[in-house]
Amino acid sequence: MTTISDLPQYLSRVDDFALFAPKAEVSLEAAVAMISAAIDYCRTYEIEGLLTDARELYGFPQPSVVDRYWFIRKWASEAAGQVVMSMIQRPEMIDPEQIGITIAANAGLQINVFDNEPDARAWLVDVISR
């Protein structure tokens, strides 16, 4: 189980959701594990929304479709239908076809990806306030 002390410099509570904004040069596997830990924290402490700002995660190329399938299925499992995710990413890292959103929907994870915080935040707040 993850506690807030495990993620002090990256995770904070904002209104009705958690904000996870890591800044690190890591492998894709490490980035996925960091986001998984934030999802676990939200699920454990019954925080239904997670806004992840991944624009400052570096050290890996744009994920392939296979990579996206792997990590989105992992996050869906972690969320267990209890955490809605909104993600901010650098434009070059966003799949223009947004295959990840389809993969997530098929796995039971409600997620959307944006290139800016206002849109990501607005979408998340709208979804969790329904």
C-alpha positions as CSV (number, residue, x, y, z in Angstrom):
1,M,0.0,0.0,0.0
2,T,1.2,3.5,-0.9
3,T,1.2,6.3,1.6
4,I,1.5,10.0,1.0
5,S,5.0,9.9,2.5
6,D,6.1,7.7,-0.4
7,L,5.2,10.5,-2.9
8,P,5.7,13.8,-1.0
9,Q,7.3,15.9,-3.7
10,Y,4.9,14.8,-6.4
11,L,1.4,14.1,-5.0
12,S,-0.9,16.6,-3.5
13,R,-4.6,16.9,-2.8
14,V,-6.5,19.5,-4.8
15,D,-10.2,19.9,-4.1
16,D,-11.9,16.6,-4.9
17,F,-9.0,15.0,-6.6
18,A,-5.2,14.3,-6.4
19,L,-2.6,16.0,-8.5
20,F,0.4,14.0,-9.4
21,A,3.2,16.0,-11.1
22,P,6.5,14.1,-11.1
23,K,9.6,15.6,-12.5
24,A,12.3,13.0,-13.3
25,E,14.3,11.3,-16.0
26,V,13.2,7.7,-15.8
27,S,12.6,4.7,-17.9
28,L,9.0,4.0,-19.2
29,E,8.7,1.2,-16.7
30,A,9.6,3.5,-13.8
31,A,7.2,6.2,-15.1
32,V,4.4,3.6,-15.2
33,A,5.3,2.4,-11.7
34,M,5.2,6.0,-10.3
35,I,1.8,6.6,-11.8
36,S,0.6,3.2,-10.6
37,A,1.6,4.1,-7.1
38,A,-0.4,7.4,-7.3
39,I,-3.4,5.4,-8.6
40,D,-3.0,3.0,-5.7
41,Y,-2.9,5.9,-3.2
42,C,-6.1,7.4,-4.6
43,R,-7.9,4.1,-4.5
44,T,-6.7,3.3,-1.0
45,Y,-7.8,6.7,0.3
46,E,-11.0,6.8,-1.7
47,I,-10.0,9.8,-3.9
48,E,-12.0,9.3,-7.1
49,G,-10.0,11.5,-9.4
50,L,-6.3,11.7,-10.4
51,L,-4.8,14.5,-12.5
52,T,-1.4,13.3,-13.7
53,D,0.9,15.9,-15.2
54,A,3.5,13.8,-17.0
55,R,5.1,16.6,-19.0
56,E,8.2,16.5,-16.9
57,L,8.8,12.8,-17.1
58,Y,11.7,12.2,-19.5
59,G,14.1,9.4,-20.5
60,F,12.0,7.3,-22.8
61,P,10.6,7.5,-26.4
62,Q,7.0,7.9,-27.3
63,P,5.3,4.7,-26.2
64,S,4.3,2.2,-28.9
65,V,0.8,0.8,-29.1
66,V,2.0,-2.3,-27.3
67,D,3.5,-0.2,-24.6
68,R,0.3,1.8,-24.2
69,Y,-1.7,-1.4,-24.0
70,W,0.6,-2.7,-21.3
71,F,0.5,0.3,-19.0
72,I,-3.1,1.3,-19.5
73,R,-4.2,-2.3,-18.7
74,K,-2.0,-2.0,-15.6
75,W,-3.5,1.3,-14.6
76,A,-7.0,0.0,-15.2
77,S,-6.2,-2.9,-12.8
78,E,-4.8,-0.5,-10.2
79,A,-7.8,1.8,-10.5
80,A,-10.3,-1.1,-10.1
81,G,-13.1,1.1,-11.4
82,Q,-12.7,3.5,-8.5
83,V,-10.3,6.2,-9.9
84,V,-10.9,8.4,-12.9
85,M,-7.8,9.7,-14.6
86,S,-6.9,12.8,-16.5
87,M,-3.4,13.1,-17.9
88,I,-1.4,16.1,-19.2
89,Q,1.3,15.1,-21.6
90,R,3.7,16.9,-24.0
91,P,2.0,17.0,-27.5
92,E,4.7,14.8,-29.1
93,M,3.9,12.0,-26.6
94,I,0.1,12.0,-27.3
95,D,-1.1,9.5,-29.8
96,P,-3.2,11.5,-32.3
97,E,-5.6,8.5,-32.7
98,Q,-5.8,8.3,-28.9
99,I,-5.8,4.5,-29.0
100,G,-5.0,4.5,-25.3
101,I,-8.4,5.9,-24.5
102,T,-10.0,3.1,-26.4
103,I,-7.8,0.5,-24.6
104,A,-8.7,2.1,-21.3
105,A,-12.4,2.1,-22.0
106,N,-12.3,-1.6,-22.9
107,A,-10.4,-2.3,-19.6
108,G,-12.8,-0.3,-17.5
109,L,-10.7,2.8,-16.9
110,Q,-12.1,6.2,-17.6
111,I,-9.2,8.4,-18.7
112,N,-8.5,11.3,-21.0
113,V,-5.3,12.9,-22.2
114,F,-4.6,16.6,-22.8
115,D,-1.7,18.9,-23.6
116,N,-2.7,21.5,-21.1
117,E,-3.8,21.7,-17.5
118,P,-7.0,23.8,-17.8
119,D,-8.6,21.3,-20.2
120,A,-7.4,18.3,-18.2
121,R,-8.6,19.7,-14.9
122,A,-12.0,20.8,-16.4
123,W,-12.6,17.4,-17.8
124,L,-11.7,15.6,-14.6
125,V,-13.8,17.9,-12.4
126,D,-16.8,17.4,-14.8
127,V,-16.5,13.6,-14.7
128,I,-16.1,13.2,-10.9
129,S,-18.9,15.7,-10.1
130,R,-21.5,13.7,-12.1
